[in-house]
Amino acid sequence: MRRPLVAGNWKMNGDTESTISLVKGITDGRAEVTNAEVLICPPYILIPRAADALNGRDDISLGAQDLDINQNGAFTGQISASMLVDAGCKYVIVGHSERRAIYGESDQDVADKFKVAQQGGLTPVLCVGETLEERESGETEAVVARQIQAVIDVVGINQLDDAVIAYEPVWAIGTGKTATPEMAQEVHRFIRAMLAALNGDIAEKLRILYGGSMNAGNAESLISMTDIDGGLIGGASLQAESFLAICMAAN
Ligand code: 13P
């Protein structure tokens, strides 16, 4: 059985005050979430604030939204895997569509980040997903397969053993348009089948999250699908109430 994972991607939102109150809200409701794993990914600078607010609790994991491929040195503005581990992170998101689209990250860049994250002791959450144009031209599976294959080419299938994949159709992110449970399931099933062709055990174990306008109202129908093992949540992760409702839906 795959343990569900609900991850909040705060993106570039929040400050000290909102971080403390959001973490408090989540910790207050956390006990009711008996099965699902809960992860929050604040902006870099708020990770230590969130860690302080967690006050040693380890039933809510910390993650970052990105990392650099270098360990240290003259890379102005960048943050390395070891810095994230030092700050208390267990996970790091790699290849979010906003990084691919806005900051020009290629499949190769994402694969390199995946590798460096694991080498540094972090579990990568690899984001994949098609644009609206790609979906409408029937390329969804080809795009997702290409994005995953780029990582496998660099690290090998066995490294997927300690990773999470998040399927986030670009057209559903921040738009209020969610993939129907059936549409999402179809892509999740495709991803698992692709991996199963390489290693059945890893494919069976790997958690594949859905992301894209998931909220308290639609989470249950999405997460109840066979191959959807939780969610990567943007907007709805910024309020404890909606985030916890999604955690409960995954429970
Ligand atoms: P929204 O939930 O705001 O659509 O964002 C999804 C996302 O990009 C999570 O990484």
Residues whose N, C-alpha, C, O or C-beta is under 5 A from the ligand:
A	BS01	13P	N9 A172 I173 G174 T175 G211 G212 S213 M214 L232 I233 G234 G235 A236
